[in-house]
């Protein structure tokens, strides 16, 4: 209890979607869409991260490593050449806000008569979070797992990851 020193390399937590978006814009960045987040997770090698901090492995988020760069693979046609930051800890620690509303995937159709997960009345105004948190059961963690929360509400397991557009 009482004042505690700030851990300047720990992930930011307990923020709302609006606060995450405001910080992203203030820092000349943006929140990724959920599809950008998933693509980044799958192509960075983080989708199979056995070291993900989930299932109460650690009760606090793991400190982030120093930002480093890695050379681009010449065979990677989808990414720019040169150097790019390495994505770390895409899974576990904190759920990361995205810029995407929580709606059904394209061409999603609920089963006839089912209320289902995408009940418009309940889901209205919710935003997507990706990545899982320290409390998320390990069996749930994967690049495709989605969570949702109202963007005006703070959540102790909500954090952010910034995105920037590639220079043209």
SULNORWO-V350860 format. One record per run of one state. SS is the DSSP state (@ for helix, = for strand, . for the rest). FROM is the first residue (numbers start at 0). TO is the last residue. If there is no record, write none. Layout:
<<SS FROM TO> <SS FROM TO>>
This chain:
<<. 0 13> <= 14 14> <. 15 15> <@ 16 25> <. 26 28> <= 29 30> <. 31 32> <@ 33 42> <. 43 44> <@ 45 47> <. 48 51> <= 52 52> <. 53 67> <= 68 70> <. 71 81> <= 82 84> <. 85 90> <= 91 91> <. 92 93> <= 94 100> <. 101 118> <@ 119 122> <. 123 124> <= 125 129> <. 130 136> <@ 137 139> <. 140 144> <= 145 149> <. 150 153> <= 154 154> <. 155 156> <= 157 158> <. 159 160> <= 161 162> <. 163 167>>
